[in-house]
């Protein structure tokens, strides 16, 4: 700090905090090595290497009669100061800037910098200075500086204006910048305070969770997935398989019962993006808009693990293992996506996605500008619903759309002209097509479709999720029961449900199953179920002795798994799966 007498300090203090009891007190720790020179208005951050766990304090820049650009390091374990050497494009000397750690990088934005002389060097006397909006980072592993945006006085709508004295925080891989003052006028009474909020995504988002099935009909799927923080949209793609050939009245083979989030590891699994050599530059800074209320937590998670539309009266061990959802809903009707936004048919948005770059403003943000990346539609010859979507050894993927919410109702997908066939497993390869010019292809009854998902942020399209596989229902079979509720009493559990919205005839009976523990070799990779109820009533009771053998599924939050299905004159329809969340002991 700068005292009234004009003296800068380099004293160092440590505040000890104790969990549960608050502050213990201040101390002056003993340090080794040469400490930083006295200064004020510098930045200080902590960085810990994941593989070593050692923490280090980094101090950059500041003011000590002139702006500084030196870097200092304190090894917290040994309390030793050093001045590490660095290479690359050093930032200009500055003060009142911000420094933030994201991954192994220290990001530096803004601050006061000396005005450049005619030979592009800082003025030695530093009688003139200005605010900057330059943006750089230091790789703390390789100790190399990279310049992402050089100093610019140009007024850009996609980049924050020059400022100093602002604040910056990180949320995941996203950096938010708020306020500050412009500082172009030397007199204090002429400076203007900023009131804007900006953010930049420094990396592409990680792969999302598996796509989960909420409801299947003869020609549609209602699917959902776990939300990711700081994501602006999701690209959903599917790959059709051949229509089902299993006849009614016969148990479906095991492969046709794996309708919920079956992880396909042998084909079309999208790996992480191949990073380019050298600098990976953020594509856009965006001015932030905040509107993401948290969903209330409830006790039941509902999904449909079987939409085969064929008889499910096979042995319980024939049910395939699902991957459960992390999103809890009491009633399946409540999870329908009234707020979902599909970008696939928005011509104006498609153009903006192609041209997007830089920051975006919270003031200027609109629903049609939330998604800022690209998606690629892929085509094959012929009708995808009538053949396996594999060409030249590569699986063909088709766009369903780009969605803001974490759910979608899928009734069709889009085809590119046959003259432009392509396929890819890399999200880095995707590009946006004009969906208004593309042909829609409706989903077919009794057909298997594979789904994958990629998240989108201001940096681009991230890697795809693992693959899920679902099947549309065969006409004539009843739909799945809905509105399942589980209540617990002292010595049993009561389950109730509502009749299918599409019974397609008279319901002859319902069957309820409970996932149980088993040591059978054939059940190692799938859930084993035992029937606990059969009848016309839309409720049943599970006794304590039955629950004692229940399998606790820990693929997501610990839960006991039930399945309920309805039967009409043609046979059993798809089952609804209920995950009854367990309290932590």
C-alpha positions as CSV (number, residue, x, y, z in Angstrom):
1,X,0.0,0.0,0.0
2,X,1.0,3.7,-0.5
3,X,1.3,5.6,2.8
4,X,0.6,9.3,3.1
5,X,4.4,9.9,3.1
6,X,4.6,8.1,-0.3
7,X,6.3,4.9,0.9
8,X,5.6,1.6,-0.8
9,X,5.7,-1.6,1.3
10,X,6.6,-5.2,0.7
11,X,5.6,-6.6,4.0
12,X,3.9,-10.0,4.0
13,X,1.2,-11.3,6.4
14,X,-0.7,-14.5,6.9
15,X,-4.2,-14.9,8.3
16,X,-4.9,-18.2,9.9
17,X,-8.4,-19.5,9.5
18,X,-9.9,-22.4,11.4
19,X,-12.9,-24.3,10.0
20,X,-16.0,-23.9,12.2
21,X,-14.5,-21.3,14.5
22,X,-13.5,-18.6,12.1
23,X,-10.4,-16.4,12.3
24,X,-7.5,-17.4,14.6
25,X,-5.3,-14.4,14.0
26,X,-2.7,-12.6,11.9
27,X,1.0,-13.5,11.8
28,X,4.1,-12.5,9.9
29,X,5.6,-15.7,8.5
30,X,9.3,-16.2,8.1
31,X,10.3,-16.4,4.5
32,X,13.5,-17.2,2.6
33,X,15.0,-15.8,-0.5
34,X,14.8,-12.3,-2.0
35,X,11.2,-10.9,-1.6
36,X,9.4,-8.7,-4.2
37,X,10.3,-5.1,-4.2
38,X,7.8,-2.7,-2.5
39,X,4.7,-2.0,-4.5
40,X,0.9,-1.4,-4.6
41,X,-2.0,-2.3,-7.0
42,X,-0.4,-5.6,-8.0
43,X,-2.1,-9.0,-8.4
44,X,-1.7,-12.2,-6.4
45,X,-3.0,-15.7,-7.1
46,X,-2.5,-19.2,-5.8
47,X,-1.7,-22.1,-8.2
48,X,-1.5,-25.8,-7.3
49,X,-0.3,-28.5,-9.7
50,X,-2.7,-31.4,-9.8
51,X,0.0,-34.0,-9.9
52,X,2.1,-32.6,-7.1
53,X,-0.3,-30.8,-4.9
54,X,2.2,-28.1,-4.0
55,X,0.8,-24.6,-3.9
56,X,2.6,-21.5,-5.0
57,X,1.7,-17.8,-4.8
58,X,2.4,-15.6,-7.8
59,X,2.6,-11.8,-7.8
60,X,2.6,-9.9,-11.0
61,X,3.0,-6.2,-11.8
62,X,1.9,-3.3,-9.6
63,X,3.0,0.3,-9.0
64,X,6.2,1.6,-7.4
65,X,6.7,5.0,-8.9
66,X,6.2,3.4,-12.3
67,X,4.2,0.4,-13.6
68,X,5.9,-3.0,-13.1
69,X,5.9,-6.1,-15.1
70,X,7.9,-8.4,-12.9
71,X,6.8,-11.9,-11.8
72,X,7.4,-13.3,-8.3
73,X,6.8,-16.8,-6.9
74,X,6.5,-17.9,-3.3
75,X,6.7,-21.7,-2.6
76,X,4.1,-22.1,0.1
77,X,5.6,-25.3,1.4
78,X,9.1,-23.9,1.9
79,X,8.1,-20.3,2.2
80,X,10.8,-19.3,-0.3
81,X,10.6,-16.4,-2.6
82,X,12.0,-16.5,-6.2
83,X,11.7,-14.6,-9.4
84,X,11.1,-17.3,-12.1
85,X,12.2,-16.7,-15.6
86,X,9.5,-16.7,-18.3
87,X,9.5,-16.5,-22.1
88,X,7.1,-15.4,-24.7
89,X,5.2,-12.1,-25.3
90,X,5.4,-10.3,-21.9
91,X,2.4,-8.1,-21.1
92,X,3.0,-4.4,-20.7
93,X,3.9,-3.1,-17.2
94,X,0.6,-2.5,-15.4
95,X,-1.2,-1.9,-12.1
96,X,-4.8,-2.2,-11.0
97,X,-5.2,-5.2,-13.4
98,X,-6.7,-8.6,-12.5
99,X,-5.1,-12.0,-12.5
100,X,-7.1,-15.3,-12.3
101,X,-6.2,-18.9,-12.4
102,X,-8.0,-21.3,-14.8
103,X,-6.4,-24.7,-15.1
104,X,-2.6,-24.1,-15.4
105,X,-2.9,-20.6,-16.7
106,X,-2.8,-17.2,-15.1
107,X,-5.0,-14.8,-17.1
108,X,-4.2,-11.1,-17.0
109,X,-6.7,-8.5,-18.1
110,X,-6.8,-4.7,-18.2
111,X,-5.1,-2.2,-15.8
112,X,-3.1,1.0,-16.1
113,X,-0.3,0.8,-18.6
114,X,2.2,3.5,-19.8
115,X,1.5,5.0,-23.1
116,X,3.8,3.8,-25.8
117,X,6.4,6.0,-27.4
118,X,7.0,6.4,-31.1
119,X,9.3,3.4,-31.1
120,X,6.6,1.2,-29.4
121,X,8.4,1.1,-26.1
122,X,7.0,2.3,-22.7
123,X,7.9,5.9,-21.9
124,X,10.9,5.9,-19.6
125,X,9.6,8.9,-17.7
126,X,6.0,7.4,-17.6
127,X,4.4,10.8,-17.5
128,X,1.4,9.5,-19.5
129,X,-0.5,6.4,-18.9
130,X,-3.9,4.9,-19.9
131,X,-6.1,2.0,-19.3
132,X,-5.9,-1.1,-21.4
133,X,-8.1,-4.0,-22.5
134,X,-5.3,-6.3,-23.4
135,X,-5.6,-10.0,-22.4
136,X,-2.8,-12.4,-21.9
137,X,-2.1,-15.6,-20.0
138,X,1.0,-17.2,-18.5
139,X,1.3,-21.0,-18.7
140,X,2.5,-21.8,-15.2
141,X,3.9,-25.2,-16.2
142,X,6.0,-24.0,-19.2
143,X,6.3,-20.4,-17.9
144,X,5.5,-19.0,-21.3
145,X,3.4,-15.9,-21.9
146,X,0.8,-15.8,-24.7
147,X,-1.0,-12.7,-25.9
148,X,-4.7,-13.3,-26.7
149,X,-5.6,-9.6,-27.3
150,X,-3.2,-6.8,-27.7
151,X,-3.9,-3.3,-26.4
152,X,-6.6,-1.6,-28.5
153,X,-8.4,1.8,-28.1
154,X,-10.9,0.7,-30.9
155,X,-14.5,0.6,-29.7
156,X,-15.5,-3.0,-30.2
157,X,-18.9,-4.5,-29.4
158,X,-17.4,-7.9,-28.9
159,X,-14.7,-6.9,-26.4
160,X,-14.7,-5.0,-23.1
161,X,-13.5,-1.4,-23.3
162,X,-10.2,-0.5,-21.6
163,X,-10.5,-0.4,-17.8
164,X,-8.6,-0.5,-14.5
165,X,-9.7,-1.3,-11.0
166,X,-12.3,-3.8,-12.2
167,X,-12.9,-7.2,-10.6
168,X,-12.7,-10.6,-12.2
169,X,-13.9,-14.1,-11.0
170,X,-13.9,-17.5,-12.5
171,X,-16.7,-20.1,-12.7
172,X,-15.4,-23.3,-14.1
173,X,-13.5,-22.4,-17.3
174,X,-15.3,-19.1,-17.7
175,X,-13.8,-15.8,-16.7
176,X,-16.2,-12.9,-15.7
177,X,-15.2,-9.3,-15.6
178,X,-17.2,-6.6,-13.9
179,X,-17.1,-2.8,-13.8
180,X,-13.9,-0.8,-13.4
181,X,-13.1,2.8,-14.6
182,X,-12.0,3.9,-18.0
183,X,-9.1,6.0,-16.8
184,X,-8.5,7.9,-20.1
185,X,-8.7,11.2,-18.3
186,X,-5.9,11.9,-15.9
187,X,-8.1,14.0,-13.6
188,X,-10.1,11.8,-11.1
189,X,-13.3,13.8,-11.7
190,X,-13.2,13.0,-15.4
191,X,-13.0,9.2,-15.1
192,X,-16.1,7.2,-15.9
193,X,-17.0,4.0,-14.0
194,X,-18.1,1.1,-16.1
195,X,-21.3,-0.8,-15.2
196,X,-21.0,-3.7,-17.6
197,X,-20.5,-7.4,-17.1
198,X,-18.5,-9.6,-19.5
199,X,-17.3,-13.1,-19.7
200,X,-15.1,-15.3,-21.9
201,X,-15.0,-19.1,-22.2
202,X,-11.3,-20.0,-22.1
203,X,-11.9,-23.6,-23.2
204,X,-14.5,-25.7,-25.0
205,X,-16.9,-27.4,-22.6
206,X,-16.3,-31.0,-21.5
207,X,-18.4,-33.9,-22.9
208,X,-21.9,-34.0,-21.4
209,X,-23.5,-36.9,-19.7
210,X,-25.3,-39.7,-21.6
211,X,-28.5,-38.8,-23.2
212,X,-31.3,-40.2,-21.0
213,X,-34.7,-41.5,-22.1
214,X,-37.8,-40.0,-20.4
215,X,-40.5,-41.2,-22.7
216,X,-40.7,-43.2,-26.0
217,X,-43.7,-43.3,-28.3
218,X,-44.1,-44.9,-31.8
219,X,-42.6,-41.8,-33.5
220,X,-40.9,-39.7,-30.8
221,X,-38.5,-39.6,-27.9
222,X,-38.5,-37.3,-25.0
223,X,-34.9,-37.2,-23.8
224,X,-32.9,-35.3,-21.3
225,X,-29.3,-35.0,-20.0
226,X,-27.4,-33.5,-17.1
227,X,-26.8,-29.8,-17.3
228,X,-23.3,-28.4,-17.5
229,X,-22.3,-25.1,-15.9
230,X,-21.5,-22.1,-18.2
231,X,-22.9,-23.8,-21.3
232,X,-25.1,-21.9,-23.8
233,X,-26.5,-24.8,-25.8
234,X,-26.3,-28.5,-26.7
235,X,-26.0,-30.1,-30.1
236,X,-28.0,-33.3,-30.2
237,X,-27.3,-35.8,-33.0
238,X,-28.7,-39.3,-33.8
239,X,-27.7,-42.2,-35.9
240,X,-30.6,-44.6,-37.0
241,X,-30.4,-48.4,-37.0
242,X,-32.5,-50.9,-39.0
243,X,-36.1,-51.1,-37.9
244,X,-37.0,-53.9,-35.4
245,X,-38.0,-57.3,-36.8
246,X,-38.9,-58.9,-33.5
247,X,-42.5,-60.2,-33.6
248,X,-45.1,-59.5,-31.0
249,X,-45.6,-62.1,-28.3
250,X,-42.0,-63.2,-28.2
251,X,-39.4,-62.0,-25.6
252,X,-37.1,-59.5,-27.2
253,X,-33.4,-60.4,-27.3
254,X,-31.2,-58.7,-24.8
255,X,-29.9,-56.2,-27.3
256,X,-33.5,-54.9,-27.8
257,X,-34.0,-54.4,-24.1
258,X,-31.1,-52.0,-23.6
259,X,-33.1,-48.9,-24.3
260,X,-31.7,-46.6,-21.6
261,X,-28.3,-45.1,-22.1
262,X,-26.5,-48.1,-23.3
263,X,-22.8,-47.2,-23.6
264,X,-21.6,-48.1,-27.0
265,X,-17.8,-48.5,-26.9
266,X,-17.2,-50.3,-30.2
267,X,-18.5,-47.7,-32.6
268,X,-18.6,-43.9,-33.0
269,X,-17.4,-42.9,-29.6
270,X,-16.2,-39.3,-29.7
271,X,-12.9,-38.7,-28.0
272,X,-11.5,-35.5,-26.8
273,X,-10.7,-32.8,-29.3
274,X,-7.2,-32.8,-30.7
275,X,-5.6,-29.6,-29.6
276,X,-3.7,-27.6,-32.1
277,X,-0.1,-26.8,-31.5
278,X,0.7,-23.4,-30.2
279,X,-1.9,-21.0,-28.9
280,X,-5.5,-22.0,-28.6
281,X,-7.2,-18.6,-28.6
282,X,-10.7,-18.0,-27.1
283,X,-13.1,-17.3,-29.9
284,X,-15.3,-14.8,-28.1
285,X,-15.7,-12.7,-25.0
286,X,-19.3,-12.3,-24.2
287,X,-21.2,-9.9,-22.0
288,X,-23.0,-12.0,-19.5
289,X,-26.7,-12.5,-18.9
290,X,-27.8,-14.5,-15.8
291,X,-31.0,-16.5,-15.8
292,X,-30.5,-20.0,-14.5
293,X,-32.7,-20.8,-11.4
294,X,-31.8,-24.0,-9.6
295,X,-34.3,-26.9,-10.0
296,X,-35.8,-28.1,-6.8
297,X,-34.6,-31.4,-5.5
298,X,-37.2,-34.2,-5.2
299,X,-37.1,-37.9,-4.4
300,X,-38.0,-39.8,-7.6
301,X,-36.0,-40.0,-10.8
302,X,-38.1,-41.3,-13.7
303,X,-36.9,-42.7,-17.0
304,X,-38.0,-45.3,-19.6
305,X,-35.5,-48.1,-19.9
306,X,-37.4,-50.2,-22.4
307,X,-39.3,-48.9,-25.4
308,X,-39.1,-52.0,-27.5
309,X,-42.9,-52.4,-27.8
310,X,-42.5,-56.1,-27.5
311,X,-43.2,-58.6,-24.8
312,X,-41.1,-58.1,-21.7
313,X,-42.1,-61.3,-19.9
314,X,-38.6,-62.6,-20.1
315,X,-36.6,-63.6,-17.1
316,X,-35.7,-60.6,-14.9
317,X,-32.0,-61.0,-15.6
318,X,-32.6,-60.2,-19.3
319,X,-33.1,-56.5,-18.5
320,X,-30.1,-54.5,-19.6
321,X,-28.3,-52.2,-17.2
322,X,-29.3,-48.6,-17.5
323,X,-27.3,-45.6,-16.7
324,X,-29.4,-43.6,-14.4
325,X,-30.2,-39.9,-14.6
326,X,-29.0,-37.2,-12.1
327,X,-32.1,-35.1,-12.7
328,X,-34.9,-35.9,-10.2
329,X,-38.5,-35.4,-11.2
330,X,-41.6,-36.3,-9.3
331,X,-43.9,-36.5,-12.3
332,X,-42.8,-37.2,-15.8
333,X,-45.3,-34.6,-17.1
334,X,-43.4,-31.9,-15.2
335,X,-40.2,-32.6,-17.2
336,X,-41.7,-31.7,-20.6
337,X,-39.7,-28.9,-22.1
338,X,-41.9,-25.8,-22.4
339,X,-38.8,-23.6,-22.3
340,X,-36.6,-25.5,-24.7
341,X,-35.3,-23.6,-27.6
342,X,-34.5,-25.3,-30.9
343,X,-32.1,-23.4,-33.1
344,X,-32.1,-25.7,-36.0
345,X,-34.8,-23.7,-38.0
346,X,-33.6,-20.2,-37.1
347,X,-32.0,-18.8,-40.2
348,X,-31.1,-15.5,-38.5
349,X,-29.4,-17.4,-35.6
350,X,-27.5,-19.7,-38.0
351,X,-25.8,-16.7,-39.6
352,X,-24.9,-15.3,-36.2
353,X,-23.4,-18.6,-35.1
354,X,-21.1,-18.6,-38.2
355,X,-19.9,-15.0,-37.6
356,X,-19.6,-15.1,-33.8
357,X,-16.4,-13.9,-32.2
358,X,-15.3,-11.9,-29.2
359,X,-17.2,-10.8,-26.1
360,X,-20.9,-10.5,-25.7
361,X,-22.7,-8.0,-23.5
362,X,-25.3,-8.8,-20.7
363,X,-27.2,-5.8,-21.8
364,X,-27.3,-6.8,-25.5
365,X,-27.8,-10.6,-25.0
366,X,-31.0,-12.1,-26.5
367,X,-32.4,-15.6,-26.7
368,X,-31.5,-15.9,-30.3
369,X,-27.8,-15.1,-29.6
370,X,-27.3,-17.6,-26.7
371,X,-25.7,-20.3,-28.8
372,X,-22.4,-19.3,-30.3
373,X,-21.0,-22.3,-32.1
374,X,-21.5,-24.5,-35.0
375,X,-23.1,-27.8,-35.8
376,X,-22.8,-30.1,-38.8
377,X,-25.5,-32.1,-40.5
378,X,-24.4,-35.4,-41.9
379,X,-26.1,-37.4,-44.6
380,X,-26.2,-40.8,-46.2
381,X,-27.7,-42.1,-49.3
382,X,-31.2,-43.6,-49.1
383,X,-33.6,-43.5,-46.3
384,X,-31.8,-43.6,-42.9
385,X,-34.8,-45.3,-41.3
386,X,-34.5,-48.2,-43.6
387,X,-30.8,-49.0,-43.3
388,X,-28.0,-49.0,-40.8
389,X,-26.4,-45.5,-40.8
390,X,-22.8,-46.8,-41.5
391,X,-21.0,-45.9,-44.6
392,X,-17.5,-46.8,-45.5
393,X,-16.9,-48.1,-42.0
394,X,-18.0,-44.7,-40.4
395,X,-21.2,-44.2,-38.6
396,X,-23.3,-41.4,-40.1
397,X,-24.7,-38.8,-37.7
398,X,-27.6,-36.4,-38.2
399,X,-28.5,-33.2,-36.4
400,X,-31.7,-33.1,-34.3
401,X,-31.1,-29.5,-33.3
402,X,-29.4,-27.1,-30.9
403,X,-31.1,-26.8,-27.5
404,X,-30.8,-24.3,-24.6
405,X,-32.4,-26.5,-22.0
406,X,-31.3,-30.0,-20.9
407,X,-34.2,-31.9,-22.5
408,X,-35.8,-32.3,-26.0
409,X,-38.7,-33.9,-27.7
410,X,-37.3,-35.7,-30.8
411,X,-39.7,-36.3,-33.7
412,X,-37.3,-35.9,-36.7
413,X,-33.8,-35.2,-37.8
414,X,-32.2,-33.3,-40.7
415,X,-30.6,-34.7,-43.9
416,X,-28.0,-33.1,-46.1
417,X,-28.1,-33.6,-49.8
418,X,-26.7,-36.9,-51.0
419,X,-24.0,-34.9,-52.9
420,X,-22.5,-33.8,-49.6
421,X,-22.1,-37.0,-47.5
422,X,-19.7,-36.9,-44.6
423,X,-19.2,-38.4,-41.1
424,X,-17.2,-37.5,-38.1
425,X,-16.7,-38.4,-34.5
426,X,-14.9,-35.2,-33.6
427,X,-16.9,-32.2,-32.4
428,X,-14.0,-30.0,-33.7
429,X,-15.2,-30.9,-37.2
430,X,-18.7,-29.7,-36.9
431,X,-20.0,-26.8,-38.9
432,X,-23.4,-25.1,-39.1
433,X,-25.8,-25.9,-41.8
434,X,-28.9,-23.9,-42.8
435,X,-31.6,-26.2,-41.5
436,X,-34.3,-24.4,-43.3
437,X,-32.9,-25.7,-46.6
438,X,-32.6,-29.3,-45.3
439,X,-35.1,-32.2,-45.5
440,X,-36.6,-33.5,-42.3
441,X,-36.8,-37.2,-41.7
442,X,-39.4,-38.4,-39.2
443,X,-38.7,-41.2,-36.7
444,X,-40.1,-44.6,-37.6
445,X,-42.0,-47.0,-35.3
446,X,-40.1,-50.0,-33.9
447,X,-36.7,-48.5,-34.8
448,X,-33.4,-48.2,-32.9
449,X,-31.7,-44.8,-32.7
450,X,-28.3,-44.0,-31.2
451,X,-27.9,-40.5,-29.6
452,X,-24.9,-38.4,-28.7
453,X,-24.6,-34.9,-27.4
454,X,-22.0,-32.1,-27.5
455,X,-22.1,-28.9,-25.3
456,X,-21.6,-25.4,-26.8
457,X,-20.1,-22.4,-25.2
458,X,-18.4,-19.2,-26.5
459,X,-15.2,-21.1,-27.4
460,X,-17.0,-23.6,-29.6
461,X,-18.4,-27.1,-29.6
462,X,-17.0,-29.5,-27.1
463,X,-16.4,-33.3,-27.5
464,X,-19.4,-35.6,-27.8
465,X,-20.8,-37.7,-25.0
466,X,-20.8,-41.4,-24.9
467,X,-23.6,-43.0,-27.0
468,X,-27.1,-43.9,-25.8
469,X,-29.4,-46.2,-27.7
470,X,-33.2,-46.1,-27.6
471,X,-36.1,-47.7,-29.5
472,X,-39.4,-46.3,-30.6
473,X,-42.5,-48.3,-29.7
474,X,-44.3,-50.7,-32.0
475,X,-47.9,-49.6,-32.7
476,X,-50.6,-51.4,-30.8
477,X,-48.8,-51.9,-27.6
478,X,-49.6,-49.7,-24.5
479,X,-47.5,-46.8,-23.5
480,X,-45.6,-46.7,-20.2
481,X,-47.3,-45.9,-16.9
482,X,-46.7,-42.3,-15.7
483,X,-46.8,-40.1,-12.6
484,X,-45.0,-42.7,-10.5
485,X,-44.8,-41.8,-6.8
486,X,-43.0,-43.6,-4.0
487,X,-43.8,-43.1,-0.4
488,X,-42.2,-44.8,2.6
489,X,-43.9,-46.0,5.8
490,X,-42.5,-47.6,8.9
491,X,-42.2,-51.1,7.5
492,X,-42.8,-50.9,3.7
493,X,-42.8,-48.8,0.6
494,X,-45.9,-47.8,-1.3
495,X,-45.7,-47.2,-5.1
496,X,-48.5,-45.7,-7.2
497,X,-48.8,-44.7,-10.8
498,X,-51.2,-43.5,-13.5
499,X,-52.4,-45.5,-16.5
500,X,-50.6,-45.0,-19.8
501,X,-51.6,-41.9,-21.7
502,X,-51.9,-44.1,-24.8
503,X,-53.2,-47.5,-23.6
504,X,-54.1,-48.6,-27.2
505,X,-56.9,-50.9,-25.9
506,X,-57.8,-52.2,-22.6
507,X,-55.1,-52.6,-19.9
508,X,-55.2,-56.2,-18.8
509,X,-52.6,-56.0,-16.0
510,X,-49.6,-54.1,-14.6
511,X,-46.3,-55.6,-13.5
512,X,-43.8,-54.1,-11.2
513,X,-40.2,-55.2,-10.8
514,X,-37.5,-54.5,-8.2
515,X,-33.7,-54.5,-9.0
516,X,-32.1,-57.1,-6.7
517,X,-28.5,-58.0,-5.7
518,X,-27.2,-61.0,-7.7
519,X,-24.0,-62.9,-8.2
520,X,-25.0,-64.5,-11.5
521,X,-22.2,-64.1,-14.1
522,X,-24.7,-63.1,-16.8
523,X,-25.9,-60.2,-14.7
524,X,-22.5,-58.6,-14.1
525,X,-23.1,-55.8,-16.6
526,X,-26.8,-55.4,-16.2
527,X,-29.5,-55.0,-13.5
528,X,-31.4,-58.2,-12.4
529,X,-35.1,-57.7,-11.6
530,X,-37.6,-59.8,-9.8
531,X,-41.4,-59.3,-10.2
532,X,-43.0,-57.9,-7.0
533,X,-46.5,-57.2,-8.3
534,X,-48.9,-58.3,-11.0
535,X,-52.5,-57.1,-11.2
536,X,-55.0,-54.4,-12.4
537,X,-54.5,-52.0,-9.5
538,X,-52.4,-48.9,-10.2
539,X,-50.5,-49.3,-6.9
540,X,-48.6,-51.9,-5.0
541,X,-46.7,-52.3,-1.7
542,X,-43.1,-53.4,-1.4
543,X,-42.4,-55.2,1.9
544,X,-39.4,-54.8,4.1
545,X,-38.2,-58.4,3.3
546,X,-38.3,-57.6,-0.4
547,X,-36.4,-54.4,0.1
548,X,-33.8,-56.2,2.0
549,X,-32.6,-57.9,-1.2
550,X,-32.7,-54.6,-3.2
551,X,-29.8,-53.5,-5.3
552,X,-28.7,-50.0,-4.6
553,X,-27.7,-48.4,-7.9
554,X,-24.8,-46.0,-7.5
555,X,-24.3,-45.1,-11.2
556,X,-25.6,-41.7,-10.1
557,X,-26.9,-40.8,-6.6
558,X,-27.6,-44.0,-4.6
559,X,-31.1,-45.3,-5.4
560,X,-33.3,-48.4,-5.4
561,X,-34.6,-49.1,-8.9
562,X,-38.2,-50.1,-9.8
563,X,-39.7,-50.8,-13.2
564,X,-43.4,-50.8,-14.0
565,X,-45.1,-51.8,-17.3
566,X,-48.6,-52.2,-18.7
567,X,-50.1,-55.0,-20.7
568,X,-53.0,-54.9,-23.3
569,X,-54.4,-57.5,-25.7
570,X,-51.2,-57.3,-27.8
571,X,-48.7,-57.7,-24.9
572,X,-46.5,-55.7,-22.6
573,X,-45.4,-52.2,-23.6
574,X,-42.3,-50.3,-22.5
575,X,-41.5,-50.1,-18.8
576,X,-41.0,-46.9,-16.8
577,X,-38.0,-47.0,-14.5
578,X,-38.1,-45.2,-11.2
579,X,-35.0,-44.4,-9.1
580,X,-36.0,-44.0,-5.5
581,X,-33.2,-41.9,-4.0
582,X,-31.8,-43.1,-0.7
583,X,-30.9,-40.8,2.1
584,X,-27.2,-40.7,3.1
585,X,-26.5,-42.7,6.2
